[in-house]
Amino acid sequence: MQYKILVAEDEESIREGLRECLEMEDYEISIACDGEEALSKADEFKPDIILLDVMMPKSSGFEVCRILRKKYPDLVIVMLTAKDAESDMLTGFSYGADDYITKPFSTLELLARIKAFIRKLDLQKDSSKDFIDDIVEFGCIKLDFKKYEAEKNGVPLKLNPRELQILKMFCKRRGEVIPREELIQHIDSNTNSRTLDNYIVKLRQKIEEDPEKPRLIIAVRGTGYKLDV
């Protein structure tokens, strides 16, 4: 299968360099020069991955990321920016970015990250038999994976895209213990064991009746976590 990558970058030299490099790797490429074009090309081209510059005219990469994450939950979004401040990285992740790479970057590093996401996409396609409804309910929790919305006791629940991504995996394999390493790989290349635990703590605070005595997201010592519903 030939994967599709949208390159949204306003600097022509970087944009064309990425196009040439990625086409040599046999990816199908489309390009956008500003934020508005990135949004329209995403609708037309239906990419698997978007390389999204933060500082673009007409609409910033952060705003494009926010819109695309709501419209296309499974789209892989990799932010490209000259900034390296931690606050900018956190902003990108809060809007739903999957990865973040700062300029100037190594082409080999970028290709390695893309290939890691391609492997993940391949795994997701292989496991497509694990069908899950758009709307899932358990206990007092209602999750809408199509709209990326959640409720607890009928009240809107603020879950970020990464938290919903984790819950979706739990729901697909409810009752099954998912190894820590698999969860880490499923999230993104920047996740480590400590980050995973932080995600779980925050999820418990939001969905459990008593986060100190969790009854939904259960830790299995030395293995991983499971959703016990």
Steps between C-alpha positions, in 0.01 A plus 500: 500500500626849412450733795399862444683791665393865491785750543370834633795741502525863387877497434540383141850355542393282793169407337655390172788326676255295703293423190804370313626298796164339576422421137833315482370286790194418285245701701218679318548871572285812493612845613344809657655847537281644778254396770184544294642293214608233750140463618357479149770260380438276802134473398585430136813287530405296813860455620615237748763739639536878496829683557370828635704817542401708803571848360290527184301787347119517506466240776762375744606138519352478851157605372524264202598219739202572726254491209647191333518302823126545551418414138747215452576321832730245336709749300866504606602863565871583522572866586801672337635818658809708558394546861631266766333645810329242716183712507469478120539123512234473768268722296538273199430187703199661671348565157548135408838481326657154493860613474713813490830567324699825503684664212763449385435128512672195361325350199598155625340573838178622338485194274556273801209659684275475196588132461419442867155649444458293183568184703235611747251565218575155360432346841172689527392371161596145598288530813200651320308188597489643851197709410381762744181704483526877465317534832603290801342509845611340824398592852432874508733565203393563140764533228436622145809413296357650181449845654789462747268585789443346842245521782489394863153473654370700203742787560761581229840368598818674384725233355782593266557306175781294654280390793221402261755310291600296804138435598420388146771237521371388840144475363612294200662253737286539807580252771833416337828597665693724260877498558659830592733484199208460262316795651813714475549407134133572430517857631799671333876496465546744791319283754694314767398294801472802728291695246266203462447485875420873502237447228344220704495711818326787318250264335412348836449845647248573226306175463527313830259562786795465739835544319684371809308172473458451124241250382515567125865538400680225687877461529634147470832484681798438274285488185283798412145628529150384415151652479279305739137562406 
